[in-house]
């Protein structure tokens, strides 16, 4: 079979029709879910781009495959991360062609971790006239709306004669900011009257607001890198307006999914191609007065996850299983008939894809962030501990072994921390032990805690080029 892994950026599942949103129109993603297997509860391994994407391609947690929980800048020619074979390398060794189209934002160059063909943008997000590189680091500018360019690249790749099955890793940059350069037909598709704010976006009866973050969502690098003067917001712009635009960008992602599915149908590839759709992480979007990602709340860690392979999977919704971004690599390998190496941390979900009655031994997902919080999510609870770095080394020390604990059934918006209100119970004790054992036995890749998301004079100068 062929494999197309579609990963969008910063999409939480709550605004998709197949996940229950009453307003946002996502007919193509909904159709993909209807024809495949949808996981109701899936989580990232880290609510930040580079570590999350590293987990997907390695099947490992970021601390092990990269030794860092922050974002990397532009890729390098030296492979200091990924000591073990990645998913594309393993597939290539087992007879697959491999290709990357779209966002990369990892270390090192794609060719060094298994991609024969690649076309990917510079780290800074732009949706019009963006800088791109190919597999040999040749630089060019894609004029116009870049999703159109990437879809054209994908179409050209699918049109090529393929003597082998292919693994195509297609990365959609939306609905990540910026919003300013997305065509109006998407950006302003929804109005204020369409918005359904989440209940935890209120503080003392007022809707959360943050002018700085509103600017970042609209202008992204142009704003916080001080690359353009005079950036403004519309009068009285608030979280409702911002959320309406987020809805529009999700519909833009859905339009891209529709184009991809139609290509597969027209080229006769639909029946023989496993299509997986997910996101690297979610988006806080004002919940708990937080913005962007990087926090351990459902809004930032929950992701959509859908598998489709016509005639081979038992279609339906898996409601009682917690899946993880780290599970995707071992699951792809299993479905492709390739043994999963022992160094991968993720679970093989293929049994669940073939049989709704299949049950996983460890029905949870573990994730952590650079602030030192490590959490475990089960179908009904979320428990976290807090750690901190020591002596500037990757190894961390425990600061609080009962940092946060939520009853997700009765408190889905995580507004009552039972660790603070005396609600710890036997299940909390078991989850605490699960995390402490995981922290002790999941190693750090030594010597690589560095990396940033583009801060500092050298990076600013690079962007100005």
C-alpha positions, -999 to 999 in steps of 0.1 A, spaced: 0 0 0 10 36 -4 9 59 27 0 96 28 6 112 62 -12 145 63 -2 167 92 -17 202 97 -3 227 122 -20 238 154 -55 223 148 -74 211 178 -103 187 171 -131 207 187 -138 228 156 -143 199 132 -177 187 122 -169 150 127 -158 159 163 -192 176 169 -188 213 161 -222 227 149 -209 255 128 -175 250 112 -178 234 78 -153 205 73 -171 182 48 -139 166 34 -124 158 68 -158 145 79 -159 123 48 -125 110 55 -136 101 91 -168 85 78 -149 63 55 -122 54 80 -114 52 117 -116 83 139 -101 85 174 -122 106 196 -94 112 221 -59 116 207 -30 137 221 3 152 210 35 142 228 44 178 232 23 209 225 50 225 204 60 221 167 95 206 166 93 181 195 58 169 184 68 165 148 100 147 159 79 122 178 57 115 148 87 106 126 107 87 152 79 69 172 98 82 203 93 109 228 112 141 220 135 139 250 149 107 235 150 114 198 161 151 200 170 158 236 150 190 236 115 202 241 118 235 223 115 245 187 145 243 163 154 271 139 164 262 103 176 226 96 213 219 96 236 196 76 246 177 107 225 150 122 228 156 159 193 144 166 175 111 157 201 85 168 178 57 157 163 51 123 132 72 115 99 61 100 109 72 64 143 55 68 127 22 79 101 24 51 128 32 25 148 2 37 117 -19 31 110 -9 -5 93 25 -2 99 58 -20 98 87 4 88 123 -1 81 154 20 60 183 8 52 212 31 63 223 66 94 207 81 106 227 111 129 200 124 166 192 126 184 182 103 178 184 65 150 160 54 174 140 32 195 131 62 165 113 79 152 94 50 134 116 25 145 111 -11 123 140 -24 114 172 -5 100 206 -10 96 226 22 93 263 34 114 284 56 105 282 93 88 316 94 51 312 85 38 330 54 9 320 33 18 341 3 52 344 -15 70 321 8 106 309 6 111 272 -2 139 247 -4 142 214 -23 161 182 -13 194 197 -24 188 230 -5 182 249 -37 163 281 -27 133 296 -45 102 317 -38 67 302 -44 46 331 -56 10 334 -47 -11 314 -21 13 287 -10 -13 260 -3 -20 261 -41 18 257 -48 21 227 -24 -10 211 -38 5 214 -73 37 199 -60 17 170 -45 -2 165 -78 31 164 -97 45 138 -73 14 116 -76 16 118 -114 51 105 -115 55 68 -124 61 49 -91 79 15 -93 76 12 -56 49 21 -30 54 56 -16 54 73 17 43 109 13 45 132 43 24 162 35 24 191 59 -3 218 59 9 250 77 -26 262 85 -45 268 108 -13 281 124 -9 318 124 -5 343 106 -40 350 95 -34 383 76 -24 367 42 -50 340 39 -76 348 12 -107 365 24 -129 336 12 -115 316 40 -103 341 66 -137 359 68 -160 329 60 -175 330 95 -189 359 114 -191 368 151 -226 352 152 -210 318 143 -186 317 171 -190 292 200 -164 302 226 -152 275 250 -165 279 285 -130 284 299 -123 315 279 -141 336 306 -124 352 336 -145 370 362 -174 372 337 -153 388 309 -139 372 277 -101 368 279 -82 393 258 -45 399 250 -36 426 225 -1 412 220 -13 377 212 -40 390 189 -12 407 169 8 375 168 -21 354 156 -28 379 128 8 389 119 31 362 135 68 368 128 62 402 112 50 414 146 72 397 173 104 399 151 97 436 145 101 431 108 73 455 97 61 488 112 26 500 115 9 466 120 -26 472 134 -57 454 145 -93 463 135 -112 485 160 -127 466 190 -110 433 178 -115 406 204 -114 369 210 -147 363 191 -132 379 160 -100 359 164 -119 326 168 -141 333 137 -109 337 117 -95 304 132 -127 287 120 -120 301 85 -85 287 84 -98 253 94 -122 254 65 -91 262 43 -74 231 56 -106 211 48 -105 225 12 -69 212 9 -79 178 22 -107 177 -4 -82 185 -32 -59 156 -20 -87 131 -18 -99 140 -53 -64 136 -67 -63 101 -53 -96 92 -68 -88 106 -102 -55 88 -103 -68 55 -93 -48 55 -60 -77 57 -35 -81 20 -28 -44 13 -23 -35 43 -2 -35 46 36 -44 82 44 -38 95 79 -49 129 91 -37 146 122 -21 177 137 11 183 157 -8 200 186 -38 221 194 -43 258 201 -53 274 235 -71 303 217 -79 321 250 -88 291 271 -75 296 307 -63 330 295 -36 312 274 -28 316 238 -9 296 212 2 262 227 29 250 251 6 244 280 -9 211 293 -45 218 288 -68 198 265 -71 228 241 -33 226 234 -27 188 236 -58 173 219 -54 166 182 -76 150 155 -66 115 143 -81 97 114 -70 66 94 -85 56 61 -77 25 40 -107 14 20 -117 -22 26 -89 -29 51 -101 -12 83 -132 -16 104 -148 19 100 -161 37 130 -152 59 160 -128 47 187 -142 65 218 -126 47 247 -90 46 235 -64 73 241 -40 76 211 -8 95 208 12 112 181 40 87 189 16 58 180 15 68 143 49 55 132 45 20 147 10 18 134 21 27 98 48 1 100 24 -26 112 -1 -19 85 27 -20 59 39 -54 72 72 -40 86 83 -50 121 83 -22 146 118 -17 161 121 -20 199 133 16 203 100 31 194 79 42 224 45 45 206 18 18 206 7 -1 175 -29 9 169 -35 -15 140 -55 -40 161 -79 -12 169 -81 -2 133 -91 -37 123 -113 -46 152 -135 -22 173 -134 -47 202 -96 -48 204 -83 -34 237 -49 -17 244 -29 -27 274 -18 8 282 -48 30 274 -32 64 280 -11 91 265 19 108 281 31 143 271 54 169 284 64 205 277 95 226 281 82 242 313 88 209 330 52 196 333 47 159 325 12 146 322 -7 114 315 -42 115 299 -66 86 303 -102 85 289 -114 100 322 -85 117 340 -55 139 335 -27 139 360 6 158 359 38 163 378 62 192 377 99 190 371 127 215 366 161 214 350 192 211 371 227 223 363 217 231 327 216 194 318 187 174 302 182 155 334 154 171 355 145 169 392 111 165 406 94 196 420 59 185 426 45 150 422 9 161 425 8 192 403 -25 190 386 -53 164 386 -86 167 367 -117 146 364 -123 150 327 -157 135 327 -172 160 351 -147 189 345 -140 188 307 -127 224 308 -102 217 335 -114 244 359 -111 224 392 -76 212 400 -83 183 424 -46 183 435 -54 217 451 -89 210 463 -83 177 481 -96 154 454 -67 130 451 -78 94 452 -64 59 444 -66 65 407 -44 96 412 -19 75 430 -17 50 401 -13 78 376 14 94 397 33 62 398 29 58 360 45 92 354 73 87 379 82 54 363 80 69 328 102 98 337 128 75 352 129 50 324 125 73 293 161 86 286 172 119 273 194 123 243 225 139 258 241 171 246 213 188 227 190 209 249 194 239 226 172 253 199 149 283 198 120 295 178 138 322 159 148 347 186 179 368 186 198 390 162 212 363 140 178 349 134 163 383 128 189 391 103 183 359 85 146 366 82 153 401 68 170 384 39 
